[in-house]
């Protein structure tokens, strides 16, 4: 497709040249033999690159191990089995689900202003106003102009996500997907298919509210491609974080049942992702399902690790985070180790961000503030990581401190038709209603 939608208009993440550059990096990470393709690309003029980029993206797909392994991984996910705990008292589920929604929103909101700001920039911004380590929502008040220029706040989030201007939870893709998946379960039940997810996207999600792998998959759907081709065709973002941020609802509706939550996450994720991009979603969904049972973050993490292939790069990253023992060392030391091991990944990739989420959970030891602030100070995809960690810890504790929830004003803005200005207590009640009866005590 063309690079834009009109004269002078550029739609990010879809430009063919941009995509091919990311594809070469993705192939290197997968261990593919792509030297010939890299040499050819380097020999082309800019005009030739633009003319041939889509053709070369198609050639690159044939080299990608992650694409070829898709049937094997589908069999793995389908074979996941486990004994569901519970059933749970409905009033307990309601309290935990309410805290999970609030915890997800507050963690996301905390990370929004510094999305794309590097780790060192986040620390510099905080130190400039005497607020390092992070313990409050960010503020621009008192930050020296030269520092704001060097490390600019996220342009889209600054008007709604700094301490001085927060008025409810602003629109964000991290919450859009949680709401969308609730709507899907209400409509199709927990046995939904990937095709149901596709239908929900096309009916409910405005095109420019999806990013990276989701944006490519959306275009593939509009071109009448079907899953799993929607995830593999010309999609260099296929292992990025997008599916992981969609996974929370699958844990919410499978309390105490990590295997079922992971299978649901797989069916969702395969629309847009492969391999480690899918495993990040399965990890998150399983951790959330396990968080109904325990306040021990290591037990939560190990439940997530148990549902992803042990030979995957994402499983290796989770094991690395566990081995670091984040609870027993200064957080900056853990971050140094994570960046040494995974700093070569794009800041929106699933592998590095999953490792950071796990480390923040282990470091926080069940304390909401300690956990979400650690996740956000870690950099990379700050709003996504804050949201996932906040969801897990909020659910574990069945509560989130008022200092974090009061600014939300029990109100969520969203791009989804029929859900704008939703109340978090209503969303929790609807989620409870969507939980299958087998998980509830009569």
Secondary structure, DSSP 8 states (H G I E B T S, - for coil): --S-SBTTB--TTT-HHHHHHHHHHHHHHHT---HHHHHHHHHS-HHHHHHHHHHHHHHHHTT-HHHHTHHHHHHHHHT--------B-HHHHHHHHHHHHHHHHHHHHHHHTTTT--HHHHHHHHHHTT--S--S----TT--HHHHHHS---HHHHHHHSTTT--SB---HHHHHHHHHHHHHHHH-TT--HHHHHHHHHHH--GGG--HHHHHHHHHHHTT--TTHHHHTT-TTTTBGGGGGG-HHHHHTSTT-HHHHHHHHHHHHTTT--HHHHHHHHHHHHHHHHTTT-S-HHHHHHHHHTTS-TTSHHHHHHHHHHHHTGGGS-HHHHHHHHHHHHTTS-TTBHHHHHHHHHHHHHHHTT-HHHHHHHHHHT-SSHHHHHHHHHHHHHHHHT---HHHHGGGTT-B--SSTTTTTB-HHHHHHHHHHHS-GGGB--
